[in-house]
Amino acid sequence: MLFADPIPTTAADQRPVITVDDNPMIGEVIGMFISQSPGLRHAGHYLSGEGVVDAVERQGVAVVVLDYEIPGTDTLGLLRKIVAACPECRILMLSAHARPDIVEACRRAGASGYALKSDSPADLRGLLRHVAEGGNGFIRSPGML
């Protein structure tokens, strides 16, 4: 087994983070990053946008890691719905696209950060922590901006 399951925790000081990506492996890997970040816990993975807004409201989610391109999902529309339902919720977009127009569209829709799936694990972990702590961050990978 390459990845261990996250250690379950119920500590009240741990902020819940959910992942939304049509690729379950991405959810597992990001979930591992979350479980290695003090003060955060992985509260679930969604393969589509269905049920995400309800989960954000029901679970008091602090951060959503949201894939930009999910088949059958209007991701920018979902991003706006999450922001409307939970203005204090932080949203980190995760994408394979390095196009400035997409980054800007996500920023305008309310994203707190934007990272590329090709970014280094260290950069992604750092940005996740930064966004969870209330910062905004948009990784500027070569050729992106």
Contact map, one row per residue, 1 for C-alpha under 8 A:
1111000000000000000000000000000000000000000000000000000000000000000000000000000000000000000000000000000000000000000000000000000000000000000000000
1111000000000000000000000000000000000000000000000000000000000000000000000000000000000000000000000000000000000000000000000000000000000000000000000
1111100000000000000000000000100100000000000000000000000000000000000000000000000000000000000000000000000000000000000000000000000000000000000000000
1111110000000000000000000000000100000000000000000000000000000000000000000000000000000000000000000000000000000000000000000000000000000000000000000
0011111000000000000000000000000100000000000000000000000000000000000000000000000000000000000000000000000000000000000000000000000000000000000000000
0001111100000000000000000000001100100000010000000000000000000000000000000000000000000000000000000000000000000000000000000000000000000000000000000
0000111110000000000000000000000000100000000000000000000000000000000000000000000000000000000000000000000000000000000000000000000000000000000000000
0000011111000000000000000000000000000000000000000000000000000000000000000000000000000000000000000000000000000000000000000000000000000000000000000
0000001111100000000000000000000000000000100000000000000000000000000000000000000000000000000000000000000000000000000000000000000000000000000000000
0000000111110100000000000000000000000000000000000000000000000000000000000000000000000000000000000000000000000000000000000000000000000000000000000
0000000011111100000000000000000000000000000000000000000000000000000000000000000000000000000000000000000000000000000000000000000000000000000000000
0000000001111110000000000000000000000000000000000000000000000000000000000000000000000000000000000000000000000000000000000000000000000000000000000
0000000000111110000000000000000000000010000000000000000000000000000000000000000000000000000000000000000000000000000000000000000000000000000000000
0000000001111111000000000000000000000111100000000000000000000000000000000000000000000000000000000000000000000000000000000000000000000000000000000
0000000000011111100000000000000000000011100000000000000000001110000000000000000000000000000000000000000000000000000000000000000000000000000000000
0000000000000111110000000000000000000001111000000000000000111110000000000000000000000000000000000000000000000000000000000000000000000000000000000
0000000000000011111000000000000001000001111100000000000000001111100000000000000000000000000000000000000000000000000000000000000000000000000000000
0000000000000001111100000000000000000000011111000000000000001011100000000000000000000000000000000000000000000000000000000000000000000000000000000
0000000000000000111110000010011000000000010111000000000000000001110000000000000000000000000000000000000000000000000000000000000000000000000000000
0000000000000000011111000010000000000000000011111001000000000001111000000000000000000000000000000000000000000000000000000000000000000000000000000
0000000000000000001111110110000000000000000011110000000000000000011001000000000000000000000000000000000000000000000000000000000000000000000000000
0000000000000000000111110000000000000000000001110000000000000000001001100000000000000000000000000000000000000000000000000000000000000000000000000
0000000000000000000011111110000000000000000000100000000000000000000000000000000000000000000000000000000000000000000000000000000000000000000000000
0000000000000000000011111111000000000000000010100000000000000000000000000000000000000000000000000000000000000000000000000000000000000000000000000
0000000000000000000000111111100000000000000000000000000000000000000000000000000000000000000000000000000000000000000000000000000000000000000000000
0000000000000000000010111111110000000000000000000000000000000000000000000000000000000000000000000000000000000000000000000000000000000000000000000
0000000000000000001110111111111000000000000010000000000000000000000000000000000000000000000000000000000000000000000000000000000000000000000000000
0000000000000000000000011111111100000000000000000000000000000000000000000000000000000000000000000000000000000000000000000000000000000000000000000
0010000000000000000000001111111110000000000000000000000000000000000000000000000000000000000000000000000000000000000000000000000000000000000000000
0000000000000000001000000111111111000000000000000000000000000000000000000000000000000000000000000000000000000000000000000000000000000000000000000
0000010000000000001000000011111111100000010000000000000000000000000000000000000000000000000000000000000000000000000000000000000000000000000000000
0011110000000000000000000001111111110000000000000000000000000000000000000000000000000000000000000000000000000000000000000000000000000000000000000
0000000000000000000000000000111111111000000000000000000000000000000000000000000000000000000000000000000000000000000000000000100000000000000000000
0000000000000000100000000000011111111001110000000000000000000000000000000000000000000000000000000000000000000000000000000000100000000000000000000
0000011000000000000000000000001111111101110000000000000000000000000000000000000000000000000000000000000000000000000000000000000000000000000000000
0000000000000000000000000000000111111100000000000000000000000000000000000000000000000000000000000000000000000000000000000000000000000000000000000
0000000000000000000000000000000011111111100000000000000000000000000000000000000000000000000000000000000000000000000000000000100010000000000000000
0000000000000100000000000000000000111111000000000000000000000000000000000000000000000000000000000000000000000000000000000000000000000000000000000
0000000000001110000000000000000000001111100000000000000000000000000000000000000000000000000000000000000000000000000000000000000000000000000000000
0000000000000111100000000000000001101111110000000000000000000000000000000000000000000000000000000000000000000000000000000000000000000000000000000
0000000010000111100000000000000001101011111000000000000000000000000000000000000000000000000000000000000000000000000000000000000000000000000000000
0000010000000001111000000000001001100001111100000000000000000000000000000000000000000000000000000000000000000000000000000000000000000000000000000
0000000000000001110000000000000000000000111110000000000000001000000000000000000000000000000000000000000000000000000000000000000000000000000000000
0000000000000000111000000000000000000000011111000000000000000000000000000000000000000000000000000000000000000000000000000000000000000000000000000
0000000000000000011110010010000000000000001111100000000000000000000000000000000000000000000000000000000000000000000000000000000000000000000000000
0000000000000000011111000000000000000000000111111111000000000000000000000000000000000000000000000000000000000000000000000000000000000000000000000
0000000000000000000111110000000000000000000011111000000000000000000000000000000000000000000000000000000000000000000000000000000000000000000000000
0000000000000000000111000000000000000000000001111100000000000000000001111000000000000000000000000000000000000000000000000000000000000000000000000
0000000000000000000100000000000000000000000001111111100000000000000001001010010000000000000000000000000000000000000000000000000000000000000000000
0000000000000000000000000000000000000000000001011111100000000000000000000000000000000000000000000000000000000000000000000000000000000000000000000
0000000000000000000000000000000000000000000001001111111000000000000000000000000000000000000000000000000000000000000000000000000000000000000000000
0000000000000000000100000000000000000000000001001111111100000000000000000000000001000000000000000000000000000000000000000000000000000000000000000
0000000000000000000000000000000000000000000000001111111110000000000000000000010011001000000000000000000000000000000000000000000000000000000000000
0000000000000000000000000000000000000000000000000011111111000000000000000000000000000000000000000000000000000000000000000000000000000000000000000
0000000000000000000000000000000000000000000000000011111111111000000000000000000000000000000000000000000000000000000000000000000000000000000000000
0000000000000000000000000000000000000000000000000001111111111000000000000000000001001100000000000000000000000000000000000000000000000000000000000
0000000000000000000000000000000000000000000000000000111111111000000000000000000000001100000000000000000000000000000000000000000000000000000000000
0000000000000000000000000000000000000000000000000000011111111000000000000000000000000000000000000000000000000000000000000000000000000000000000000
0000000000000001000000000000000000000000000000000000001111111000000000000000000000000000000000000000000000000000000000000000000000000000000000000
0000000000000001000000000000000000000000000000000000001111111100000000000000000000000000000000000000000000000000000000000000000000000000000000000
0000000000000011110000000000000000000000001000000000001111111111000000000000000000000000100000000000000000000000000000000000000000000000000000000
0000000000000011100000000000000000000000000000000000000000011111000000000000000000000001110000000000000000000000000000000000000000010000000000000
0000000000000011110000000000000000000000000000000000000000001111100000000000000000000000111100000000000000000000000000000000000000110000000000000
0000000000000000111100000000000000000000000000000000000000001111110000000000000000000000111100000000000000000000000000000000000000000000000000000
0000000000000000111100000000000000000000000000000000000000000011111000000000000000000000001111000000000000000000000000000000000000000000000000000
0000000000000000001110000000000000000000000000000000000000000001111100000000000000000000001111000000000000000000000000000000000000000000000000000
0000000000000000000111000000000000000000000000000000000000000000111111000010000000000000000011100000000000000000000000000000000000000000000000000
0000000000000000000000000000000000000000000000000000000000000000011111000011000000000000000011100000000000000000000000000000000000000000000000000
0000000000000000000000000000000000000000000000000000000000000000001111101010000000000000000000100000000000000000000000000000000000000000000000000
0000000000000000000011000000000000000000000000011000000000000000001111111110000000000000000000000000000000000000000000000000000000000000000000000
0000000000000000000001000000000000000000000000010000000000000000000011111000000000000000000000000000000000000000000000000000000000000000000000000
0000000000000000000000000000000000000000000000010000000000000000000001111100000000000000000000000000000000000000000000000000000000000000000000000
0000000000000000000000000000000000000000000000011000000000000000000011111110010000000000000000000000000000000000000000000000000000000000000000000
0000000000000000000000000000000000000000000000000000000000000000000001011111110000000000000000000000000000000000000000000000000000000000000000000
0000000000000000000000000000000000000000000000001000000000000000001111001111111000000000000000000000000000000000000000000000000000000000000000000
0000000000000000000000000000000000000000000000000000000000000000000100000111111100000000000000000000000011001000000000000000000000000000000000000
0000000000000000000000000000000000000000000000000000000000000000000000000111111110000000000000000000000000000000000000000000000000000000000000000
0000000000000000000000000000000000000000000000001000100000000000000000001111111111000000000000000000000000000000000000000000000000000000000000000
0000000000000000000000000000000000000000000000000000000000000000000000000011111111100000001000000000000001001110000000000000000000000000000000000
0000000000000000000000000000000000000000000000000000000000000000000000000001111111110000000000000000000000001100000000000000000000000000000000000
0000000000000000000000000000000000000000000000000000100000000000000000000000111111111000000000000000000000000000000000000000000000000000000000000
0000000000000000000000000000000000000000000000000001100100000000000000000000011111111110100000000000000000000000000000000000000000000000000000000
0000000000000000000000000000000000000000000000000000000000000000000000000000001111111111100000000000000000000100000000000000000000000000000000000
0000000000000000000000000000000000000000000000000000000000000000000000000000000111111110000000000000000000000000000000000000000000000000000000000
0000000000000000000000000000000000000000000000000000100110000000000000000000000011111110000000000000000000000000000000000000000000000000000000000
0000000000000000000000000000000000000000000000000000000110000000000000000000000001111111100000000000000000000000000000000000000000000000000000000
0000000000000000000000000000000000000000000000000000000000000000000000000000000001111111100000000000000000000000000000000000000000000000000000000
0000000000000000000000000000000000000000000000000000000000000100000000000000000000100111110000000000000000000000000000000000000000000000000000000
0000000000000000000000000000000000000000000000000000000000001111000000000000000001100111111000000000000000000000000000000000000000000000000000000
0000000000000000000000000000000000000000000000000000000000000111000000000000000000000001111100000000000000000011000000000000000000110100000000000
0000000000000000000000000000000000000000000000000000000000000011110000000000001000000000111110000000000000000111100000000000000000100000000000000
0000000000000000000000000000000000000000000000000000000000000011110000000000000000000000011111000000000000000011111000000000000100100000000000000
0000000000000000000000000000000000000000000000000000000000000000111100000000000000000000001111100000000001000011111000000000000000000000000000000
0000000000000000000000000000000000000000000000000000000000000000111100000000000000000000000111110000000000000000011110000000000000000000000000000
0000000000000000000000000000000000000000000000000000000000000000001110000000000000000000000011111100000000000000011110000000000000000000000000000
0000000000000000000000000000000000000000000000000000000000000000000000000000000000000000000001111100000000000000000111000000000000000000000000000
0000000000000000000000000000000000000000000000000000000000000000000000000000000000000000000000111110010000000000000100000000000000000000000000000
0000000000000000000000000000000000000000000000000000000000000000000000000000000000000000000000111111011000000000000100000000000000000000000010111
0000000000000000000000000000000000000000000000000000000000000000000000000000000000000000000000001111111000000000000000000000000000000000000000011
0000000000000000000000000000000000000000000000000000000000000000000000000000000000000000000000000111111100000000000000000000000000000000000000011
0000000000000000000000000000000000000000000000000000000000000000000000000000000000000000000000000011111110000000000000000000000000000000000000000
0000000000000000000000000000000000000000000000000000000000000000000000000000000000000000000000001111111111000000000000000000000000000000000000000
0000000000000000000000000000000000000000000000000000000000000000000000000000000000000000000000000111111111100000010000000000000000000000000000000
0000000000000000000000000000000000000000000000000000000000000000000000000000000000000000000000000001111111110000000000000000000000000000000000000
0000000000000000000000000000000000000000000000000000000000000000000000000001000000000000000000000000111111111000000000000000000000000000000000000
0000000000000000000000000000000000000000000000000000000000000000000000000001001000000000000010000000011111111110010000000000000000000000000000000
0000000000000000000000000000000000000000000000000000000000000000000000000000000000000000000000000000001111111111100000000000000000000000000000000
0000000000000000000000000000000000000000000000000000000000000000000000000000000000000000000000000000000111111110000000000000000000000000000000000
0000000000000000000000000000000000000000000000000000000000000000000000000001001100000000000000000000000011111110000000000000000000000000000000000
0000000000000000000000000000000000000000000000000000000000000000000000000000001100100000001000000000000001111111000000000000000000000000000000000
0000000000000000000000000000000000000000000000000000000000000000000000000000001000000000011110000000000001111111110000000000000000000000000000000
0000000000000000000000000000000000000000000000000000000000000000000000000000000000000000011110000000000000100111110000000000000000100011110000000
0000000000000000000000000000000000000000000000000000000000000000000000000000000000000000001110000000000000100011111000000000001000100001111000000
0000000000000000000000000000000000000000000000000000000000000000000000000000000000000000000111100000001001000011111100000000000000000000111000000
0000000000000000000000000000000000000000000000000000000000000000000000000000000000000000000111100000000000000000111110100001001000000000011000000
0000000000000000000000000000000000000000000000000000000000000000000000000000000000000000000001111100000000000000011111100000000000000000001010000
0000000000000000000000000000000000000000000000000000000000000000000000000000000000000000000001110000000000000000001111100000000000000000000000000
0000000000000000000000000000000000000000000000000000000000000000000000000000000000000000000000010000000000000000000111110000000000000000000000000
0000000000000000000000000000000000000000000000000000000000000000000000000000000000000000000000000000000000000000001111111011000000000000000010000
0000000000000000000000000000000000000000000000000000000000000000000000000000000000000000000000000000000000000000000001111111000000000000000000000
0000000000000000000000000000000000000000000000000000000000000000000000000000000000000000000000000000000000000000000000111111100000000000000000000
0000000000000000000000000000000000000000000000000000000000000000000000000000000000000000000000000000000000000000000000011111110000000000000000000
0000000000000000000000000000000000000000000000000000000000000000000000000000000000000000000000000000000000000000000000111111111000000000000000000
0000000000000000000000000000000000000000000000000000000000000000000000000000000000000000000000000000000000000000001000111111111100000000000000000
0000000000000000000000000000000011001000000000000000000000000000000000000000000000000000000000000000000000000000000000001111111110000000000000000
0000000000000000000000000000000000000000000000000000000000000000000000000000000000000000000000000000000000000000000000000111111111000000000000000
0000000000000000000000000000000000000000000000000000000000000000000000000000000000000000000000000000000000000000101000000011111111100000101000000
0000000000000000000000000000000000000000000000000000000000000000000000000000000000000000000100000000000000000000000000000001111111110000000000000
0000000000000000000000000000000000001000000000000000000000000000000000000000000000000000000000000000000000000000000000000000111111111000000000000
0000000000000000000000000000000000000000000000000000000000000000000000000000000000000000000000000000000000000000000000000000011111111111100000000
0000000000000000000000000000000000000000000000000000000000000010000000000000000000000000011100000000000000000001100000000000001111111111100000000
0000000000000000000000000000000000000000000000000000000000000110000000000000000000000000010000000000000000000000000000000000000111111110000000000
0000000000000000000000000000000000000000000000000000000000000000000000000000000000000000000000000000000000000000000000000000000011111110000000000
0000000000000000000000000000000000000000000000000000000000000000000000000000000000000000010000000000000000000000000000000000000001111111000000000
0000000000000000000000000000000000000000000000000000000000000000000000000000000000000000000000000000000000000001000000000000000001111111100000000
0000000000000000000000000000000000000000000000000000000000000000000000000000000000000000000000000000000000000001100000000000000001100111110000000
0000000000000000000000000000000000000000000000000000000000000000000000000000000000000000000000000000000000000001110000000000001001100011111000000
0000000000000000000000000000000000000000000000000000000000000000000000000000000000000000000000000000000000000001111000000000000000000001111100000
0000000000000000000000000000000000000000000000000000000000000000000000000000000000000000000000000000000000000000111100000000001000000000111110000
0000000000000000000000000000000000000000000000000000000000000000000000000000000000000000000000000000000000000000000000000000000000000000011111011
0000000000000000000000000000000000000000000000000000000000000000000000000000000000000000000000000100000000000000000100100000000000000000001111111
0000000000000000000000000000000000000000000000000000000000000000000000000000000000000000000000000000000000000000000000000000000000000000000111111
0000000000000000000000000000000000000000000000000000000000000000000000000000000000000000000000000100000000000000000000000000000000000000000011111
0000000000000000000000000000000000000000000000000000000000000000000000000000000000000000000000000111000000000000000000000000000000000000000111111
0000000000000000000000000000000000000000000000000000000000000000000000000000000000000000000000000111000000000000000000000000000000000000000111111
